[in-house]
Amino acid sequence: MTRPDGSNSPIETVRVGETIAAWPSAAAALAGELPRSIRVASLQRLHVPGPIFGVELVLPSGAAESWPPFATLNHALLAADGKWRAVDHVAAQNELNEWRPPASANGSFLAEQRPTIAPLATGAALLVAPPTLSTVGGRGHARLTNVTARAEAATLAKTVQADGELDVFSLELDVPTFGTYIVNGLLVID
């Protein structure tokens, strides 16, 4: 999870009321806006029996980066074409359609702003944030050295799936629509 100062911390350490580096909407990230400090409105932790997926990307520099399996198949990632994409796009769309805004939203959320989730396939141009990615501990997890750069597109070489159990975290940002935040250098829906 990327903090406003550019440091990273495990997503499980984030608490309601803290701020993270994020965008108030996918449109803001797509427009090239810089990430800003946005408050976490709610947090859920769920234990998922699997399977999980990771990605292999080709960055704009031509360098290849690999993220071992870290997310559920219905975890939506933001693509450069403005679409949210997931390995299991049907499950992701169903989950999104069933979602209800938290009580703290005070009716400010507009249900008609629910995005459509498309399939995640090889060749998709996924947004990565910002271009100052480096690896941590040789495990391929992205770390940002600052958040003063704009998101850029990287090409999905392939997804990597594995059986396994995973604790997943779902953050909701204090924004009136679906926000976008950074997990392992990838832009995800709140």
C-alpha positions in Angstrom: 0.0 0.0 0.0 1.5 3.3 -1.0 1.4 6.2 1.5 1.2 9.9 0.5 5.0 10.3 1.2 5.7 7.5 -1.4 6.6 4.9 1.2 5.1 1.5 1.1 3.6 -0.6 3.9 1.7 -3.9 4.0 -2.0 -3.4 3.2 -2.9 -5.2 6.4 -1.3 -2.3 8.4 -3.7 0.4 6.9 -6.4 1.6 9.3 -9.7 3.5 8.8 -9.0 7.3 9.0 -5.4 7.0 7.6 -4.5 8.4 4.2 -3.0 6.7 1.3 -1.8 7.8 -2.2 -4.8 7.5 -4.5 -7.0 9.1 -7.1 -10.6 10.1 -6.5 -11.6 8.3 -9.6 -10.2 6.2 -12.5 -10.8 9.2 -14.7 -8.3 11.2 -12.6 -5.6 8.6 -12.9 -6.3 8.2 -16.7 -6.1 12.0 -17.1 -2.5 12.0 -15.8 -3.3 13.6 -12.5 -0.8 13.0 -9.7 -2.0 10.7 -6.9 -3.2 12.6 -3.8 -3.6 11.9 -0.1 -7.1 10.3 0.4 -8.6 9.1 3.6 -9.6 5.4 4.0 -13.3 5.4 4.9 -13.7 1.6 5.5 -11.6 -1.6 5.5 -12.7 -5.2 5.2 -10.5 -8.3 5.7 -11.6 -11.6 4.2 -10.0 -15.0 4.1 -10.2 -16.4 0.6 -9.4 -20.1 -0.1 -8.0 -19.3 -3.6 -7.0 -19.5 -6.4 -4.9 -16.3 -6.6 -3.1 -14.6 -9.4 0.0 -12.5 -10.1 1.2 -10.8 -13.3 4.2 -10.5 -15.5 4.4 -7.0 -17.1 6.6 -5.3 -19.7 7.2 -1.8 -18.5 7.5 1.2 -21.0 11.3 1.0 -20.5 11.2 -2.5 -21.9 12.1 -4.0 -18.6 10.1 -7.1 -17.5 8.6 -7.1 -14.0 7.0 -10.1 -12.2 4.5 -10.0 -9.4 3.9 -13.5 -7.9 0.3 -14.5 -7.1 -1.1 -11.9 -4.7 -4.7 -11.2 -5.5 -8.1 -13.0 -6.0 -9.2 -13.7 -9.6 -11.9 -11.0 -9.3 -9.5 -8.3 -8.3 -10.0 -5.5 -10.9 -7.0 -3.6 -12.3 -7.2 -0.4 -14.2 -6.2 -0.5 -17.9 -4.9 2.4 -20.0 -8.0 2.2 -22.1 -10.0 3.2 -19.0 -11.6 -0.2 -18.4 -11.4 -2.1 -15.2 -10.1 -5.6 -16.0 -10.2 -8.9 -13.9 -9.2 -12.5 -14.6 -12.7 -13.5 -13.5 -14.5 -10.5 -14.8 -18.0 -12.0 -14.3 -17.3 -12.5 -10.5 -15.8 -9.1 -10.3 -18.9 -7.5 -12.0 -21.3 -9.4 -9.7 -19.4 -8.3 -6.6 -19.4 -4.7 -7.8 -23.1 -4.8 -8.6 -23.9 -6.2 -5.2 -21.8 -3.6 -3.4 -23.6 -1.0 -1.3 -22.0 2.3 -0.2 -20.9 2.6 3.5 -23.2 4.5 5.9 -20.5 7.2 6.0 -21.1 8.0 2.3 -24.3 9.9 3.4 -26.0 9.3 0.1 -23.2 11.0 -1.9 -22.4 7.8 -3.9 -24.1 7.6 -7.3 -25.1 4.0 -8.1 -25.1 4.7 -11.9 -21.4 5.3 -11.7 -20.6 1.6 -11.2 -18.0 0.7 -13.8 -18.1 -2.3 -16.1 -15.4 -5.0 -15.6 -13.9 -6.4 -18.7 -11.7 -9.6 -19.1 -8.0 -9.3 -18.2 -6.1 -10.8 -21.1 -2.5 -10.9 -22.4 -1.6 -7.7 -24.2 -3.7 -5.4 -22.0 -2.0 -2.1 -21.2 -2.4 -1.9 -17.4 -1.6 1.3 -15.5 1.3 1.2 -13.1 2.1 3.9 -10.7 4.4 5.9 -11.0 7.3 5.0 -13.3 9.8 4.9 -10.4 9.2 1.2 -9.6 11.9 -0.9 -8.1 11.9 -4.4 -6.7 12.0 -5.1 -3.0 14.0 -8.1 -1.6 14.1 -9.8 -5.0 10.5 -11.0 -4.7 9.3 -8.8 -7.5 7.0 -6.7 -5.4 6.9 -3.1 -6.7 7.9 -0.2 -4.5 7.5 3.5 -5.3 10.4 5.8 -4.7 8.1 8.8 -4.9 4.6 9.7 -5.9 5.3 12.8 -7.8 5.1 11.0 -11.2 2.0 10.1 -13.2 0.8 6.6 -13.8 1.9 5.0 -17.1 0.9 1.9 -19.1 2.7 -1.4 -18.9 1.8 -4.4 -21.2 0.5 -7.6 -19.6 2.7 -10.4 -20.7 0.7 -13.0 -18.8 -1.2 -13.8 -15.6 0.2 -16.4 -13.2 -2.3 -18.4 -11.2 -1.7 -20.6 -8.1 -3.8 -22.5 -5.7 -3.5 -21.1 -2.2 -5.2 -19.3 0.6 -5.0 -15.6 1.0 -6.3 -12.9 3.3 -7.6 -10.1 1.1 -8.3 -6.5 2.1 -10.9 -4.2 0.5 -10.5 -0.5 1.1 -13.1 2.1 0.4 -11.8 5.6 0.0 -13.6 8.7 1.3 -14.6 9.8 -2.2 -18.1 10.1 -3.8 -17.4 7.6 -6.6 -15.2 4.5 -7.0 -11.6 5.6 -6.2 -8.3 4.1 -7.4 -5.4 3.2 -5.2 -2.1 1.4 -5.6 -1.3 -2.2 -4.6 2.0 -3.7 -5.6 2.4 -0.8 -8.1 -0.8 -1.6 -9.9 -3.9 0.6 -9.9 -6.9 -1.1 -8.3 -10.6 -0.1 -7.7 -11.6 0.8 -4.2 
